[in-house]
Amino acid sequence: MPAPLKLGIIGDVHAEHHRLTLTLDYLYNQGINQIACTGDLSDGVGDLDETVEILMDHNVTTVAGNHDRWLLTDRSRHVTNAHHRSDLNSKTLDYLESLPKTRTITVGQQDVLLCHGMGDQDLAKIWPGTERMPVERSSRLDDIIDQGRFSWIINGHVHFQSVIPFETAVLINAGTLAGNRWPGFLILDLASQTIDVFSLADDQVTFKGTRDLGTLPRTWKNTQHFDGDWDPTFLIDTTATAA
């Protein structure tokens, strides 16, 4: 039997342990047992100890985000709903300290790079540019693309689900489980080159649609070629369908 080519993708969690459970239950019911998470487990309205327990129990491949680093180093504890080391059990702290900044996931025979920002830079982000937001480039991402090892790169940090296609790689931003604007998760099918988009609201998973990566209107060589002419709505502009 050929290896499955589907990957569940969870963005920044921010201690949303109820939504995390809902997401993982849905993914497992769909037969998705390879799941990646972009980190930022810390700083949110939920229970961080419970969040970590859930991720460990479900063997979710996870990286550290900047909020996790800040928590461990007692920085930026002024952020909304900040967690503190003194409130967490030792198992949670050990888990957070063990998280790397990047991980390689093998799906079938393809290597996928998982990170929070851009590679090992957890605060870095990119934006091809729109009428409302200027271009943001990343030499670190350009280096990763130029190395040619990864056809797929998954990141988080900006809380906005998006796909940015380059000539030799596709960057998928997983978004977030937190907040009320666009909470959700994704399923990437490497065989069909599609992404299933899901939203979360009122303890319910809603299937938003399937997006064919072959229909992306354009690609860039790297971030230095960004020109400010980008439509960011490829994943979020879908017709809601109850799952």
C-alpha positions as CSV (number, residue, x, y, z in Angstrom):
1,M,0.0,0.0,0.0
2,P,1.5,3.4,-0.9
3,A,2.3,5.9,1.8
4,P,-0.5,8.4,2.5
5,L,0.2,11.9,1.0
6,K,-2.1,14.0,3.2
7,L,-0.8,16.2,6.0
8,G,-3.0,18.0,8.6
9,I,-1.8,21.5,9.2
10,I,-2.5,23.4,12.5
11,G,-1.4,27.0,12.8
12,D,-0.6,29.0,16.0
13,V,-2.5,27.4,18.9
14,H,-2.3,30.0,21.7
15,A,-3.6,27.6,24.3
16,E,-6.9,27.0,22.5
17,H,-7.1,23.5,24.0
18,H,-10.9,23.1,23.2
19,R,-10.4,24.0,19.5
20,L,-7.3,21.9,19.4
21,T,-9.2,18.8,20.5
22,L,-12.0,19.6,18.0
23,T,-9.4,19.9,15.2
24,L,-7.5,16.7,16.1
25,D,-10.7,14.7,16.5
26,Y,-11.8,15.8,13.0
27,L,-8.5,15.1,11.4
28,Y,-8.3,11.6,12.9
29,N,-11.9,10.8,11.9
30,Q,-10.8,11.7,8.3
31,G,-7.9,9.3,8.6
32,I,-5.3,12.0,8.8
33,N,-2.6,10.7,11.2
34,Q,0.3,12.9,10.1
35,I,-0.2,16.3,11.6
36,A,2.0,19.4,11.9
37,C,1.7,22.5,14.1
38,T,3.5,25.8,13.7
39,G,3.9,26.6,17.4
40,D,3.0,29.6,19.5
41,L,1.4,27.2,21.9
42,S,1.6,29.9,24.7
43,D,-0.3,33.0,25.5
44,G,-4.0,32.6,25.1
45,V,-7.3,32.2,26.9
46,G,-7.1,28.5,27.3
47,D,-5.1,26.0,29.4
48,L,-1.5,25.6,28.2
49,D,-0.8,22.5,30.3
50,E,-3.8,20.8,28.7
51,T,-2.7,22.0,25.2
52,V,0.7,20.4,25.6
53,E,-0.9,17.2,26.9
54,I,-3.2,17.0,23.9
55,L,-0.3,17.6,21.4
56,M,1.8,14.9,23.1
57,D,-1.0,12.4,23.3
58,H,-1.7,12.8,19.5
59,N,2.0,12.8,18.5
60,V,1.6,16.1,16.7
61,T,4.8,17.3,15.1
62,T,5.4,20.8,16.5
63,V,7.9,23.6,16.4
64,A,8.5,26.5,18.8
65,G,7.1,29.9,18.1
66,N,8.2,33.3,19.4
67,H,5.6,33.3,22.2
68,D,7.0,30.0,23.4
69,R,10.5,31.5,23.4
70,W,9.3,34.6,25.2
71,L,7.5,32.5,27.9
72,L,10.6,30.4,28.6
73,T,12.9,33.5,28.8
74,D,10.3,35.5,30.8
75,R,10.1,38.2,28.0
76,S,7.1,40.2,26.8
77,R,4.9,39.0,29.6
78,H,2.8,42.1,29.1
79,V,1.0,40.5,26.1
80,T,-2.7,39.8,26.4
81,N,-3.5,36.5,28.2
82,A,0.2,35.8,28.9
83,H,1.2,32.6,30.5
84,H,4.0,32.4,33.2
85,R,6.5,29.6,34.0
86,S,5.3,29.6,37.6
87,D,1.8,28.6,36.5
88,L,2.9,25.6,34.4
89,N,3.7,22.0,35.4
90,S,7.2,20.6,34.8
91,K,6.0,18.4,31.9
92,T,4.7,21.4,30.0
93,L,8.0,23.3,30.5
94,D,10.1,20.3,29.5
95,Y,8.0,19.9,26.3
96,L,8.3,23.6,25.4
97,E,12.0,23.6,26.0
98,S,12.4,20.5,23.8
99,L,10.7,22.1,20.8
100,P,13.1,23.0,17.9
101,K,12.6,26.0,15.7
102,T,12.4,23.9,12.5
103,R,11.5,20.3,11.7
104,T,11.5,18.2,8.5
105,I,8.5,16.1,7.9
106,T,8.5,13.3,5.4
107,V,5.2,12.8,3.6
108,G,5.4,9.9,1.3
109,Q,8.8,10.5,-0.2
110,Q,8.7,14.3,0.0
111,D,10.3,16.5,2.6
112,V,8.3,19.3,4.1
113,L,9.9,22.1,6.1
114,L,7.9,23.1,9.2
115,C,8.8,26.4,11.0
116,H,7.1,29.2,12.8
117,G,8.4,32.3,11.0
118,M,11.0,31.9,8.3
119,G,13.3,28.9,9.0
120,D,15.0,29.5,12.3
121,Q,13.9,33.2,12.5
122,D,10.7,33.0,14.5
123,L,9.8,36.6,14.1
124,A,10.3,36.8,10.3
125,K,7.4,37.0,7.9
126,I,6.9,37.8,4.2
127,W,4.1,39.5,2.2
128,P,4.2,39.8,-1.6
129,G,2.4,43.1,-1.3
130,T,-1.1,44.4,-1.8
131,E,-2.8,47.8,-2.1
132,R,-3.2,47.9,1.7
133,M,0.1,46.3,2.9
134,P,3.6,46.8,1.5
135,V,6.0,44.1,0.4
136,E,8.0,42.2,3.0
137,R,10.9,40.1,1.9
138,S,13.1,37.5,3.6
139,S,16.6,36.6,2.7
140,R,16.4,33.6,5.0
141,L,13.5,32.2,3.0
142,D,15.3,33.0,-0.2
143,D,18.2,30.9,1.0
144,I,15.9,28.0,1.8
145,I,14.3,28.2,-1.6
146,D,17.7,28.4,-3.4
147,Q,19.0,25.3,-1.5
148,G,16.3,23.3,-3.4
149,R,15.6,20.7,-0.7
150,F,12.0,21.5,0.1
151,S,9.1,21.8,-2.3
152,W,6.8,22.5,0.6
153,I,7.3,25.0,3.4
154,I,4.8,25.4,6.2
155,N,4.8,28.3,8.6
156,G,2.6,30.4,10.9
157,H,3.2,33.6,12.9
158,V,0.9,36.0,10.9
159,H,-2.5,34.3,11.8
160,F,-3.6,34.4,8.2
161,Q,-4.1,31.3,6.0
162,S,-2.4,31.8,2.7
163,V,-0.5,30.2,-0.1
164,I,2.5,31.9,-1.7
165,P,3.9,29.9,-4.7
166,F,7.5,30.1,-5.8
167,E,9.0,28.5,-8.9
168,T,10.5,25.6,-6.9
169,A,8.6,25.7,-3.6
170,V,5.2,26.5,-2.1
171,L,4.8,28.3,1.2
172,I,1.7,27.5,3.1
173,N,0.7,29.7,6.1
174,A,-1.4,27.7,8.5
175,G,-3.1,30.6,10.2
176,T,-4.3,30.1,13.8
177,L,-6.8,28.4,16.1
178,A,-7.2,31.6,18.1
179,G,-9.5,34.5,17.8
180,N,-12.7,35.1,15.9
181,R,-11.5,36.4,12.6
182,W,-10.2,33.4,10.7
183,P,-9.6,30.5,13.1
184,G,-9.2,27.2,11.3
185,F,-6.9,24.5,10.0
186,L,-5.9,22.9,6.7
187,I,-5.4,19.5,5.0
188,L,-2.7,19.4,2.3
189,D,-2.9,16.6,-0.2
190,L,0.4,16.3,-1.9
191,A,-0.9,13.8,-4.4
192,S,-3.7,15.9,-5.8
193,Q,-1.9,19.2,-5.1
194,T,-5.0,20.5,-3.2
195,I,-5.7,22.1,0.1
196,D,-8.9,21.5,2.1
197,V,-9.8,24.6,4.2
198,F,-11.7,24.4,7.5
199,S,-12.9,27.1,9.9
200,L,-13.7,26.8,13.6
201,A,-16.6,28.5,15.3
202,D,-19.1,27.6,18.1
203,D,-17.4,24.2,18.7
204,Q,-18.1,23.3,15.1
205,V,-15.8,22.5,12.2
206,T,-17.0,24.0,8.9
207,F,-15.5,22.8,5.6
208,K,-14.9,26.0,3.5
209,G,-13.8,24.3,0.3
210,T,-11.0,22.6,-1.6
211,R,-8.4,24.8,-3.4
212,D,-6.5,23.5,-6.4
213,L,-2.9,24.7,-6.2
214,G,-2.7,24.3,-10.0
215,T,-5.0,27.3,-10.3
216,L,-2.7,29.8,-8.5
217,P,-2.5,32.8,-10.9
218,R,1.3,33.4,-10.6
219,T,4.6,32.4,-9.0
220,W,7.7,34.2,-8.0
221,K,11.4,33.1,-8.1
222,N,12.0,34.3,-4.6
223,T,10.9,37.1,-2.3
224,Q,13.2,39.6,-4.0
225,H,10.8,39.4,-7.0
226,F,7.7,40.5,-5.0
227,D,6.1,43.4,-6.7
228,G,3.1,44.4,-4.6
229,D,0.5,42.8,-6.9
230,W,-0.9,39.9,-4.9
231,D,-4.3,38.6,-4.1
232,P,-4.1,37.1,-0.6
233,T,-7.6,35.5,-0.6
234,F,-6.8,32.2,-2.3
235,L,-7.6,30.2,0.9
236,I,-10.0,32.4,2.8
237,D,-12.3,33.3,-0.2
238,T,-14.3,30.1,-0.2
239,T,-17.9,29.2,0.0
240,A,-18.8,27.7,3.4
241,T,-20.1,24.1,3.5
242,A,-21.0,22.4,6.8
243,A,-18.7,19.5,7.5
